[in-house]
Amino acid sequence: MNVETIQGVTAVCQTVKTIGNMQMDVCFYMIDNTLIDSGPYRLEKPSLEMITNSAVDRVLYTHHHEDHTGNGAALEQLGYDQWIHPLGQDICAKDAEIPWYREQFWGKRSAFQTQPLSEMFDTGKRTLQVLHTPGHSFDHVALYDASEGILFTGDLFVQPRPKSLFEFEIVPEHIQSLQYLLEQDFETTFCHHQGYLKDGRQALEQKLNYWLELTERVQEEASRGYTIDEITKKLFPKQHPMNIVSEGQNSPKHIVQSILTGKGVTLY
């Protein structure tokens, strides 16, 4: 567990290792009396120890995925009030039905109750603007502290040049959400898998430019008559490890498909 405090934000990042040598960092944040995301169930014990020994008494979620909401049920039992975008409430109210490889990686996610997020959220001393930013998930939000120039990006960044996406992700929505975030006046940036981004604005600009350039290339290939499978093979010739582990649910094909159709696969 790596813990650091930046501009009054306590960042807690941990590493999950599973399925061979695969590993990924996942972070949650504490600002005043508010916890942002609760981490995956696989890290329940160290996460709850850190959370319950802090000053937080409420939880705000960036979206419903199990690596962000995995400890919601435990926190509900401990009496914490929890909030999520209205589109994620019904999902959190049921035990998560997720593919085997995601449960193997992050652990299960049991049902818990949430309240609907509005446009503003009071953390005790500050006010966070809740920015609906779909693309990674339909209920995804970023959180913006205009007074301090701080932005929590949820899973909109993660990495600058992704070569594979989940079937429910939508590249055109990623682009619109990144453009929306870059309209805000911020410098300090927190990613929920990379932690504190030293050059956060530059990182988001880099990812936006990647998506825009890739979109242009995909559309150009499609205009020449190539199919989705042919474009995928041409632009992403190497098989991505997640494509194998997920049995195709996470694949570069979903990048190409969402660019050309503007749609993802609805899982709920």
VEXMI-839561 format. One record per residue (C-alpha): y negated, z, x. Coordinates in Angstrom, 3 decimals. Each point is the difference from the previous one (the first is absolute). Layout:
% VEXMI-839561
v/w/u
Y/Z/X
...
//
This chain:
% VEXMI-839561
v/w/u
0.000/0.000/0.000
-3.395/-1.016/1.352
-3.039/1.783/-1.471
-3.642/-0.783/0.756
-3.315/0.611/-1.754
-2.692/-2.688/-0.110
-3.271/0.379/-1.940
1.481/2.815/-2.056
3.162/-1.946/-0.832
3.307/1.474/1.168
2.447/-2.814/0.718
3.708/0.893/0.021
2.309/-2.744/1.291
3.788/0.163/0.313
2.705/-2.461/1.031
2.994/-0.979/-2.118
3.021/-1.416/1.842
2.985/-1.592/-1.735
2.224/-3.092/-0.333
0.775/-0.655/3.634
-3.095/0.252/2.159
-2.541/-0.689/-2.748
-2.866/2.449/-0.268
-3.415/0.227/-1.615
-2.866/2.468/-0.011
-1.303/1.345/-3.294
-3.128/2.112/-0.466
-1.672/2.206/-2.565
-3.528/1.347/0.115
-1.786/3.196/-0.970
-3.685/-0.032/-0.803
-1.584/3.217/-1.331
2.370/1.239/-2.719
1.623/-3.410/-0.590
3.232/-1.470/1.340
0.182/-3.808/0.162
3.653/-1.019/-0.453
2.899/2.411/0.500
2.349/-1.952/2.257
3.679/-0.946/-0.452
2.717/2.322/-1.233
1.844/-0.297/3.319
-2.855/1.929/1.589
-0.275/2.558/-2.799
0.497/3.178/2.050
-2.615/-0.558/2.757
-2.403/-1.643/-2.456
0.096/2.854/-2.521
-0.349/2.558/2.762
-3.175/-1.698/1.194
-1.366/-0.546/-3.519
0.661/3.479/-1.377
-1.575/1.629/3.053
-3.202/-1.993/-0.469
-2.955/0.322/-2.384
1.012/-2.917/-2.244
0.715/0.687/-3.663
0.090/-3.532/-1.449
1.591/-3.336/0.890
-1.381/-3.520/-0.228
2.315/-3.001/0.447
-0.839/-3.455/1.315
2.975/-1.504/-1.901
3.426/0.803/-1.376
2.320/-1.075/2.848
2.518/2.623/1.102
-1.336/0.385/3.531
-3.293/1.173/-1.546
1.219/1.968/-3.042
3.338/1.317/1.260
-1.014/3.667/-0.151
-1.814/-0.174/-3.327
2.778/1.765/-1.923
0.078/2.891/2.470
-3.771/0.346/-0.108
0.074/-0.022/-3.794
2.417/2.941/0.080
-2.429/1.795/2.309
-2.818/-0.483/-2.524
-2.035/-2.778/1.601
-1.921/-2.322/-2.318
0.515/-3.666/0.923
-1.869/-3.242/-0.683
0.862/-3.703/0.264
-1.376/-3.281/-1.349
0.884/-0.301/-3.718
2.305/-2.955/0.749
2.198/2.273/2.115
0.348/2.923/-2.410
3.001/-1.180/-2.004
1.859/-0.885/3.215
-0.543/3.449/1.511
1.145/1.616/-3.245
3.519/-1.385/0.582
2.442/0.408/2.867
-0.588/-2.915/2.343
2.490/-2.857/-0.183
-0.264/-1.529/3.436
2.281/-2.208/2.107
2.554/1.771/2.190
-1.736/-0.857/3.261
-3.304/1.514/-1.138
1.740/3.183/-1.147
1.859/0.095/3.322
-3.285/-0.317/1.860
-2.346/2.220/-2.010
2.256/2.068/-2.249
0.056/0.305/-3.765
-3.053/0.624/-2.169
0.452/2.214/-3.030
-2.149/-0.118/-3.129
-3.277/1.895/-0.195
-3.075/0.021/-2.205
-3.417/-1.334/0.980
-3.479/-0.274/-1.393
-1.895/-3.318/-0.096
-2.494/-0.693/2.755
-3.519/-0.952/-1.024
-2.597/-1.794/2.126
-1.019/3.171/1.852
1.998/2.933/1.360
-1.406/3.377/1.030
1.653/1.423/3.137
-1.894/3.279/-0.175
-2.899/-0.866/2.313
-0.002/-3.790/-0.118
0.358/-2.790/-2.512
2.459/-2.825/0.582
-0.461/-3.351/-1.679
3.320/-1.276/-1.340
0.242/-3.741/0.697
2.770/-1.871/-1.806
1.451/-2.263/2.692
3.229/-1.721/-1.102
2.049/-2.293/2.198
2.512/2.394/1.495
0.586/1.545/-3.433
-1.667/-0.427/-3.380
-1.147/3.648/-0.132
-1.265/0.151/3.589
-3.364/1.662/0.679
-2.122/0.492/3.104
-2.263/3.041/0.268
-3.546/-0.190/1.285
-2.344/2.793/1.052
-3.369/-1.777/0.046
-1.886/3.036/1.299
2.083/0.147/3.203
1.050/-3.648/0.294
3.697/0.868/-0.266
2.629/-2.296/-1.513
3.642/0.747/-0.823
1.757/-3.357/-0.243
3.427/1.060/-1.302
2.403/-2.852/0.829
-2.497/-2.870/0.095
-0.067/-0.153/3.792
3.252/1.347/1.562
0.034/-2.859/2.541
-2.398/-2.858/0.822
2.397/-2.981/-0.154
2.965/0.674/-2.317
2.881/-2.447/0.194
1.831/1.261/-3.081
-0.882/1.531/-3.385
1.740/1.637/-2.923
0.704/-2.205/-2.999
-2.548/1.912/-2.118
-2.917/-0.546/2.405
-2.632/-2.657/-0.657
-1.981/-1.508/2.882
-2.975/-1.266/-2.088
-0.450/3.536/-1.337
0.212/1.380/3.546
-2.834/-2.352/0.921
-2.197/0.987/-2.943
0.573/3.704/0.647
-0.824/-0.287/3.711
-3.164/-1.927/-0.816
-0.949/2.732/-2.484
0.523/2.741/2.597
-2.016/-1.852/2.627
-2.975/0.007/-2.379
-0.153/3.786/0.463
-1.942/1.703/2.786
2.653/1.777/2.072
1.167/0.490/3.562
2.513/2.860/-0.030
3.255/-1.374/-1.396
3.350/1.604/-0.763
3.167/-2.051/-0.569
2.969/1.717/-1.606
2.445/-1.357/2.559
-2.153/-0.486/3.104
-2.118/3.137/-0.336
-3.587/-0.024/1.234
-1.134/-3.541/0.824
-2.494/0.208/2.846
-1.588/-3.354/-0.882
0.778/0.051/-3.687
-2.450/-2.591/-1.264
1.067/-2.427/2.720
3.656/0.616/-0.863
-0.560/-0.844/-3.672
-2.000/-3.094/0.938
2.816/-1.109/2.292
2.565/0.336/-2.783
-2.214/-1.788/-2.523
-0.494/-2.899/2.403
3.750/-0.174/0.581
0.683/-0.266/-3.735
-2.719/-2.623/-0.457
1.236/-2.121/2.893
3.618/0.308/-1.123
-0.939/-0.927/-3.565
-1.669/-3.158/1.257
3.077/-0.952/2.040
2.387/0.632/-2.895
-2.118/-2.017/-2.421
-0.272/-2.825/2.496
3.770/-0.161/0.417
0.487/0.119/-3.764
-2.433/-2.914/-0.452
2.272/-2.037/2.278
2.884/0.550/-2.383
1.919/2.725/1.818
1.879/2.558/-2.096
-0.418/3.769/0.222
3.211/0.311/2.031
-1.059/-2.786/2.361
-3.447/1.509/0.536
1.518/3.423/0.634
2.380/-1.383/2.611
-2.804/-1.931/1.698
-2.577/2.823/0.136
2.446/2.890/0.508
2.899/-1.412/2.043
1.304/3.393/1.155
1.951/2.130/-2.469
-1.826/3.255/-0.637
2.099/3.210/0.326
-1.147/1.220/-3.427
1.266/-3.246/-1.515
3.515/0.955/1.119
-0.149/3.698/-0.907
-1.544/-0.616/-3.434
2.348/-2.870/-0.855
-2.993/-2.277/-0.525
-2.157/2.373/-2.064
-2.373/0.232/2.953
-0.442/-3.494/1.405
-2.515/-2.511/1.413
0.936/-2.183/-2.956
-1.900/2.403/-2.267
-3.140/-0.591/2.049
0.192/-3.751/-0.568
1.060/0.314/-3.624
-2.805/2.380/-0.961
-2.607/-2.177/1.718
1.103/-3.039/-1.991
0.638/1.708/-3.356
-2.386/2.973/0.083
2.841/2.128/-1.292
2.512/2.561/1.165
3.128/1.405/-1.611
-0.612/2.818/-2.488
2.544/2.741/0.598
-1.027/2.348/-2.826
//
